[in-house]
Amino acid sequence: MINAYLAKHYQMTEVNTADQKRLILMCYEGAIERLQKGKERILDNRPDERTTHLSKAREIITELQCALNFEKGGQIAKNLNAIYTYILKRIFEADVKNDISAIDEVLVMLRDLKSAWEYIFKNGKVDIPEPASYQEQRSYVSA
């Protein structure tokens, strides 16, 4: 009990003291973790816990989406908005249909996005190639 309290306190301190770059990465990490747990609960046939984890993942993605700055971000912000909308749709479908393939698809996308942000934060560049896993979503994003 004390360990859980200390872990929660540490996590809250980390969030409260993190810079914007770290917060973005923490959001991706949290969404990925929740999706993995949701997938495990589908496999364990534990629907209430599945929904709890997938709902938390949707909340995190919604926070990322709400934080987009369309004035400064331009086309990148618009593309991220479309990607986040697609991700939210797929997480909802995964929850309603117990669709592990939807979770797997979203996990690949989020890992790619997290890697891209890590690259940008490290190198200060945004001219990196589009991850191959987005080929399927290209038509959705450009719509």
Contacts in CASP RR format, 6 or more apart in sequence:
PFRMAT RR
TARGET T0000
AUTHOR 0000-0000-0000
METHOD contacts of the structure
MODEL  1
MINAYLAKHYQMTEVNTADQKRLILMCYEGAIERLQKGKERILDNRPDER
TTHLSKAREIITELQCALNFEKGGQIAKNLNAIYTYILKRIFEADVKNDI
SAIDEVLVMLRDLKSAWEYIFKNGKVDIPEPASYQEQRSYVSA
14 26 0 8 1.000
15 23 0 8 1.000
15 26 0 8 1.000
18 26 0 8 1.000
21 117 0 8 1.000
21 121 0 8 1.000
24 64 0 8 1.000
24 117 0 8 1.000
25 114 0 8 1.000
25 117 0 8 1.000
25 118 0 8 1.000
25 121 0 8 1.000
27 60 0 8 1.000
27 63 0 8 1.000
27 64 0 8 1.000
28 64 0 8 1.000
28 110 0 8 1.000
28 113 0 8 1.000
28 114 0 8 1.000
28 117 0 8 1.000
29 114 0 8 1.000
30 57 0 8 1.000
30 60 0 8 1.000
31 57 0 8 1.000
31 60 0 8 1.000
31 61 0 8 1.000
31 64 0 8 1.000
31 110 0 8 1.000
32 107 0 8 1.000
32 110 0 8 1.000
32 111 0 8 1.000
32 114 0 8 1.000
34 53 0 8 1.000
34 54 0 8 1.000
34 56 0 8 1.000
34 57 0 8 1.000
34 60 0 8 1.000
35 53 0 8 1.000
35 54 0 8 1.000
35 57 0 8 1.000
35 91 0 8 1.000
35 103 0 8 1.000
35 106 0 8 1.000
35 107 0 8 1.000
35 110 0 8 1.000
36 107 0 8 1.000
37 49 0 8 1.000
37 53 0 8 1.000
38 49 0 8 1.000
38 50 0 8 1.000
38 53 0 8 1.000
38 54 0 8 1.000
38 57 0 8 1.000
38 103 0 8 1.000
39 100 0 8 1.000
39 103 0 8 1.000
39 104 0 8 1.000
39 107 0 8 1.000
41 47 0 8 1.000
41 49 0 8 1.000
41 50 0 8 1.000
41 53 0 8 1.000
42 50 0 8 1.000
42 94 0 8 1.000
42 98 0 8 1.000
42 100 0 8 1.000
42 103 0 8 1.000
43 100 0 8 1.000
47 98 0 8 1.000
50 95 0 8 1.000
50 98 0 8 1.000
51 95 0 8 1.000
54 91 0 8 1.000
54 94 0 8 1.000
54 95 0 8 1.000
54 103 0 8 1.000
55 95 0 8 1.000
57 91 0 8 1.000
58 88 0 8 1.000
58 91 0 8 1.000
58 92 0 8 1.000
61 84 0 8 1.000
61 87 0 8 1.000
61 88 0 8 1.000
61 91 0 8 1.000
62 84 0 8 1.000
62 88 0 8 1.000
64 80 0 8 1.000
64 84 0 8 1.000
65 80 0 8 1.000
65 81 0 8 1.000
65 84 0 8 1.000
65 85 0 8 1.000
65 88 0 8 1.000
68 77 0 8 1.000
68 80 0 8 1.000
68 81 0 8 1.000
68 84 0 8 1.000
69 77 0 8 1.000
70 77 0 8 1.000
70 78 0 8 1.000
70 81 0 8 1.000
76 126 0 8 1.000
79 141 0 8 1.000
82 140 0 8 1.000
82 141 0 8 1.000
82 142 0 8 1.000
82 143 0 8 1.000
83 109 0 8 1.000
83 113 0 8 1.000
83 134 0 8 1.000
83 137 0 8 1.000
83 141 0 8 1.000
86 137 0 8 1.000
86 140 0 8 1.000
86 141 0 8 1.000
87 106 0 8 1.000
87 109 0 8 1.000
87 110 0 8 1.000
90 102 0 8 1.000
90 103 0 8 1.000
90 105 0 8 1.000
90 106 0 8 1.000
91 102 0 8 1.000
91 103 0 8 1.000
91 106 0 8 1.000
93 99 0 8 1.000
93 102 0 8 1.000
94 100 0 8 1.000
94 102 0 8 1.000
94 103 0 8 1.000
94 106 0 8 1.000
108 133 0 8 1.000
109 133 0 8 1.000
109 134 0 8 1.000
109 137 0 8 1.000
112 131 0 8 1.000
112 133 0 8 1.000
112 134 0 8 1.000
115 131 0 8 1.000
116 128 0 8 1.000
116 131 0 8 1.000
119 125 0 8 1.000
119 128 0 8 1.000
120 126 0 8 1.000
120 128 0 8 1.000
134 141 0 8 1.000
END
